Amino acid sequence: MRLQKNIFISSKNRWLLLPLVLILLNSCQDVKMPERPDNLISEDKIVKIYSDAYINNAAKNVNNKLLVENGIKLDSVLYKKYSVDSIQFAKSNAYYSSDLSNYAEIFARVEIRLKIFQKRADSLILVKEIELEEAICDSMYPKDSLKLQSVKVDSSLIEPVVSD
């Protein structure tokens, strides 16, 4: 049985491959990290902005037609709510995203915040459902009809209990 030679990298091509790999690795070394902006948005504030951005994105997916008809631009609403402009947000976003471990921590905080919003929304829905059920029950059975009326007891129907 004869061993097959590696058809992808022959001994002649190996010497050509080495400089190519070195050039590619060297080209990745000149990646510039963005400088810290003078008006950097704080991490706490950027977490709130990202959280609201996710909620806004969900709103667009639910009823974008309503937003368009009313001329609502959710990005502008977000910038106004947090008193930032689009350039400040873009520079802050670029700065935070350049450090992937910190960026991952920020989005972990965003995820926690969104889960808290979801629990609050679910509990509010539950409270509304309970209130609605109570209102329906009250309308079907007025409180006056549920009052106990005095009951007359015929003592001849009651037998004394004899203990042994």
VENTAFEN-V908880 format. One record per residue. PHI is phi in whole degrees, 0 to 359 (999 if undefined). Layout:
PHI ; PHI
This chain:
999 ; 258 ; 285 ; 277 ; 280 ; 292 ; 280 ; 279 ; 230 ; 277 ; 297 ; 288 ; 283 ; 298 ; 289 ; 279 ; 289 ; 301 ; 296 ; 297 ; 295 ; 296 ; 295 ; 296 ; 295 ; 292 ; 291 ; 280 ; 282 ; 265 ; 285 ; 271 ; 273 ; 295 ; 284 ; 293 ; 293 ; 297 ; 251 ; 299 ; 285 ; 297 ; 299 ; 299 ; 290 ; 292 ; 297 ; 296 ; 295 ; 299 ; 298 ; 294 ; 296 ; 296 ; 295 ; 298 ; 297 ; 295 ; 296 ; 297 ; 287 ; 280 ; 212 ; 293 ; 300 ; 297 ; 296 ; 293 ; 299 ; 266 ; 65 ; 271 ; 252 ; 297 ; 296 ; 295 ; 298 ; 295 ; 298 ; 292 ; 301 ; 258 ; 54 ; 232 ; 251 ; 295 ; 291 ; 299 ; 295 ; 298 ; 293 ; 294 ; 297 ; 298 ; 297 ; 293 ; 286 ; 286 ; 251 ; 296 ; 292 ; 292 ; 297 ; 295 ; 295 ; 299 ; 286 ; 294 ; 294 ; 298 ; 298 ; 298 ; 298 ; 293 ; 294 ; 296 ; 301 ; 296 ; 296 ; 297 ; 296 ; 297 ; 291 ; 294 ; 296 ; 298 ; 298 ; 298 ; 296 ; 295 ; 298 ; 295 ; 297 ; 295 ; 295 ; 295 ; 298 ; 296 ; 287 ; 280 ; 233 ; 304 ; 299 ; 295 ; 284 ; 266 ; 291 ; 286 ; 263 ; 294 ; 247 ; 270 ; 251 ; 273 ; 293 ; 287 ; 275 ; 262 ; 258 ; 291 ; 268 ; 255 ; 259 ; 272
